[in-house]
Amino acid sequence: MPQSEKICWVVDRGLLPYGAGCDLQRTLVAARKAGVIPDVLLLSEHPHVITLGRNGRRQNLLASRHLLAQRNVEFHPADRGGDITYHGPGQIVGYPILDLTAHRRDVRWYVGQLEEVMMRATSDFGVATKRIEGQHGVWVDTPAGEEKLAALGVHLSRWVTSHGFAYNVSTDLRFFDLIVPCGIVDKRPTSLERILGRAVSSSEIRPRLIARFGEVFGRFMISVTPRELEQAASGRESHSGALLEAGIAKWSEA
């Protein structure tokens, strides 16, 4: 495998409107297909938004448009898999833009790898997690029963991935009352903050997610600024090449 294919750029976009995040993903997918950027892990948080996957059921949205407007919550259809979910502050949303031809052309394998990333990152906080057959995501056992810590919904185009995962760090879980989360009526979401019983910031878990992502997918993670990513994805080969060379140099020294 060429050294450039062992690199994955990490870009933290901070608080990003959901629509802008979708636009950025489309740009990155096109750039990844064209080979002008390597794999990318885009991290962000979104203002309050409810999204409905392409196979989701509209009846799982429990709130009226009026109530959503009152709560300042947007609603967006999405071309990802999965049903309905909520994104908001205190939740890390990860959008991997990966060319699976350089990994493994297997959607189930890919989804399992994303789950593994989040499970390993959570274990770094001393929290045991599990999978539930037929219900993608990361789950924990609590006195109240099985609760969902993280959700998944992915999209593939010519084996290049987009969308991804949502990990509840300090999410206001009351917003999930506006929906039937992931279309599952008998289980509730939770957050790392709730599980640990203390305040948790996204800055605590984000480095663990990045490190575990590199470990699980076999990539050396290189931090890139949003501007550098934008310039590289625009097709400026000299800029992209310089970033890749710098990344390869760091990987070789590691």
C-alpha positions as CSV (number, residue, x, y, z in Angstrom):
1,M,0.0,0.0,0.0
2,P,1.4,3.4,-0.9
3,Q,2.4,5.5,2.2
4,S,-0.2,8.2,1.3
5,E,-2.9,5.6,1.7
6,K,-1.9,5.1,5.3
7,I,-2.7,8.7,6.1
8,C,-6.0,10.0,7.4
9,W,-6.6,13.7,7.9
10,V,-8.6,14.9,10.9
11,V,-10.5,18.1,10.7
12,D,-12.5,19.6,13.6
13,R,-15.1,22.0,12.3
14,G,-16.6,22.8,15.7
15,L,-20.2,23.9,15.7
16,L,-21.4,23.5,12.1
17,P,-25.0,23.8,10.7
18,Y,-26.2,20.4,9.4
19,G,-26.9,21.6,5.9
20,A,-23.4,23.0,5.6
21,G,-22.0,19.7,6.9
22,C,-23.8,17.8,4.1
23,D,-22.5,20.2,1.5
24,L,-19.0,19.8,2.8
25,Q,-19.3,16.0,2.7
26,R,-20.4,16.1,-0.9
27,T,-17.3,18.2,-1.8
28,L,-15.0,15.8,0.1
29,V,-16.5,12.7,-1.4
30,A,-15.9,14.1,-4.9
31,A,-12.3,15.0,-4.0
32,R,-11.7,11.6,-2.5
33,K,-13.0,9.9,-5.6
34,A,-10.7,12.1,-7.7
35,G,-7.8,11.1,-5.5
36,V,-6.8,14.7,-4.5
37,I,-7.2,14.0,-0.8
38,P,-6.6,11.0,1.4
39,D,-9.1,9.5,3.8
40,V,-10.6,12.2,6.1
41,L,-12.3,12.1,9.5
42,L,-14.5,15.2,9.8
43,L,-15.6,16.0,13.3
44,S,-18.3,18.5,14.3
45,E,-21.2,19.3,16.5
46,H,-24.5,20.6,15.1
47,P,-27.0,23.1,16.3
48,H,-30.3,21.3,17.2
49,V,-31.5,19.3,14.3
50,I,-33.5,16.2,13.6
51,T,-32.6,14.1,10.6
52,L,-34.5,11.3,8.9
53,G,-32.6,8.6,7.0
54,R,-33.6,7.5,3.5
55,N,-35.4,4.4,4.9
56,G,-36.8,6.2,8.0
57,R,-40.5,6.6,8.9
58,R,-41.9,10.0,9.2
59,Q,-44.3,8.9,11.9
60,N,-41.2,8.6,14.2
61,L,-41.1,12.4,14.3
62,L,-43.4,13.1,17.3
63,A,-43.2,16.9,17.2
64,S,-45.2,19.3,15.1
65,R,-43.5,21.9,12.9
66,H,-44.7,24.5,15.4
67,L,-43.1,22.7,18.3
68,L,-39.8,22.3,16.4
69,A,-39.8,26.0,15.7
70,Q,-40.5,26.8,19.3
71,R,-37.6,24.6,20.4
72,N,-35.4,26.0,17.6
73,V,-34.9,22.6,16.1
74,E,-34.4,22.1,12.3
75,F,-35.6,19.1,10.4
76,H,-33.7,17.6,7.5
77,P,-34.2,14.5,5.3
78,A,-30.8,12.7,4.9
79,D,-29.4,10.3,2.3
80,R,-27.8,8.1,5.0
81,G,-29.0,4.8,6.2
82,G,-30.9,4.4,9.5
83,D,-34.1,6.0,10.7
84,I,-34.6,9.2,12.7
85,T,-32.2,10.8,15.1
86,Y,-31.3,14.0,16.8
87,H,-28.0,16.0,16.7
88,G,-27.2,18.9,19.0
89,P,-24.5,20.5,21.1
90,G,-22.6,18.2,23.4
91,Q,-22.8,15.4,20.7
92,I,-19.7,14.6,18.6
93,V,-20.7,13.8,15.0
94,G,-18.1,12.0,13.0
95,Y,-18.2,12.0,9.2
96,P,-15.5,9.6,7.8
97,I,-14.8,10.1,4.1
98,L,-13.0,6.8,3.3
99,D,-12.3,5.0,0.1
100,L,-13.2,1.4,1.2
101,T,-11.3,0.0,-1.8
102,A,-8.2,0.8,0.2
103,H,-9.7,-0.9,3.3
104,R,-12.3,-3.6,2.6
105,R,-15.3,-3.5,0.3
106,D,-17.8,-4.6,2.9
107,V,-20.5,-2.3,4.3
108,R,-21.2,-4.6,7.4
109,W,-17.5,-4.7,8.1
110,Y,-17.3,-0.9,7.9
111,V,-20.3,-0.3,10.2
112,G,-18.8,-2.8,12.7
113,Q,-15.5,-0.9,12.6
114,L,-17.2,2.4,13.4
115,E,-18.9,0.7,16.4
116,E,-15.5,-0.7,17.4
117,V,-14.0,2.8,17.4
118,M,-16.6,4.2,19.7
119,M,-16.6,1.1,22.0
120,R,-12.8,1.3,22.5
121,A,-12.9,5.0,23.1
122,T,-15.6,4.5,25.7
123,S,-13.6,1.8,27.4
124,D,-10.9,4.3,28.0
125,F,-13.3,5.9,30.5
126,G,-13.8,2.5,32.3
127,V,-17.3,2.0,30.7
128,A,-18.3,-1.3,29.3
129,T,-20.3,-1.3,26.1
130,K,-21.9,-3.8,23.8
131,R,-23.6,-4.4,20.5
132,I,-27.2,-5.5,20.0
133,E,-28.0,-7.8,17.1
134,G,-30.0,-6.1,14.5
135,Q,-29.7,-2.6,16.1
136,H,-26.6,-0.8,15.0
137,G,-24.9,1.5,17.5
138,V,-23.1,1.4,20.8
139,W,-25.1,0.3,23.9
140,V,-24.6,0.2,27.6
141,D,-26.4,-1.8,30.4
142,T,-27.9,0.4,33.0
143,P,-30.3,-0.2,36.0
144,A,-33.1,1.1,33.7
145,G,-32.1,-1.4,30.9
146,E,-30.2,-1.2,27.7
147,E,-29.5,2.4,26.6
148,K,-27.9,3.8,23.4
149,L,-24.8,5.8,23.7
150,A,-24.0,6.3,20.0
151,A,-25.8,6.0,16.7
152,L,-24.8,5.2,13.2
153,G,-26.0,6.0,9.7
154,V,-23.8,5.7,6.7
155,H,-23.9,6.4,2.9
156,L,-21.6,4.9,0.2
157,S,-21.0,6.1,-3.3
158,R,-18.6,4.0,-5.4
159,W,-17.2,2.7,-2.1
160,V,-16.5,6.2,-0.8
161,T,-18.2,6.7,2.6
162,S,-20.0,9.7,4.0
163,H,-22.2,10.4,7.0
164,G,-21.2,8.2,10.0
165,F,-21.7,8.3,13.7
166,A,-23.1,10.4,16.5
167,Y,-21.7,10.0,20.0
168,N,-23.5,11.5,23.0
169,V,-21.1,13.2,25.3
170,S,-23.1,15.8,27.2
171,T,-26.1,15.9,25.0
172,D,-29.4,17.3,26.3
173,L,-31.3,14.0,26.2
174,R,-34.6,15.8,26.5
175,F,-34.5,16.6,22.8
176,F,-34.8,12.9,22.0
177,D,-38.4,13.1,23.3
178,L,-39.3,14.8,20.1
179,I,-38.7,11.6,18.2
180,V,-38.7,7.8,18.4
181,P,-34.9,7.5,18.4
182,C,-33.7,5.3,15.5
183,G,-37.3,4.0,15.4
184,I,-36.8,1.9,18.5
185,V,-39.7,2.4,20.9
186,D,-38.5,0.5,24.0
187,K,-35.0,1.8,24.5
188,R,-33.8,5.2,25.4
189,P,-30.6,7.1,24.6
190,T,-27.9,8.1,27.1
191,S,-24.7,10.1,27.3
192,L,-21.2,9.6,28.6
193,E,-21.9,12.4,31.1
194,R,-24.9,10.6,32.4
195,I,-23.1,7.2,32.6
196,L,-20.1,8.7,34.5
197,G,-22.2,10.9,36.7
198,R,-20.0,13.9,36.2
199,A,-19.5,16.8,33.7
200,V,-17.8,15.6,30.6
201,S,-16.6,17.9,27.8
202,S,-16.2,16.9,24.1
203,S,-12.5,17.7,24.4
204,E,-12.1,14.8,26.8
205,I,-13.5,12.1,24.4
206,R,-12.5,13.6,21.0
207,P,-8.8,12.7,21.2
208,R,-9.8,9.1,22.2
209,L,-12.1,8.8,19.2
210,I,-9.4,10.0,16.9
211,A,-6.8,7.7,18.3
212,R,-9.1,4.7,18.3
213,F,-10.2,5.5,14.7
214,G,-6.6,5.4,13.6
215,E,-6.0,2.2,15.5
216,V,-9.1,0.4,14.1
217,F,-8.7,1.5,10.5
218,G,-4.9,1.3,10.4
219,R,-4.3,4.9,9.6
220,F,-1.9,7.6,10.9
221,M,-4.1,10.5,11.9
222,I,-2.9,13.9,10.8
223,S,-4.6,17.1,12.0
224,V,-5.5,19.5,9.2
225,T,-7.2,22.9,9.5
226,P,-10.5,23.5,7.8
227,R,-8.9,26.0,5.4
228,E,-6.2,23.5,4.5
229,L,-8.8,20.9,3.8
230,E,-10.8,23.3,1.7
231,Q,-7.8,24.3,-0.4
232,A,-6.8,20.6,-1.0
233,A,-10.3,19.5,-1.8
234,S,-10.7,22.3,-4.3
235,G,-8.2,20.5,-6.5
236,R,-5.1,22.5,-5.8
237,E,-2.7,19.6,-6.2
238,S,0.4,21.4,-5.0
239,H,-1.3,22.2,-1.7
240,S,-2.7,18.7,-1.3
241,G,0.6,17.2,-2.2
242,A,2.5,19.3,0.4
243,L,0.1,18.2,3.1
244,L,0.4,14.6,2.1
245,E,4.2,14.8,2.1
246,A,4.2,16.4,5.5
247,G,1.9,13.7,6.8
248,I,4.0,10.9,5.3
249,A,7.1,12.5,7.0
250,K,5.3,12.5,10.4
251,W,4.1,8.9,9.8
252,S,7.7,7.8,9.0
253,E,9.0,9.4,12.1
254,A,6.4,7.8,14.4
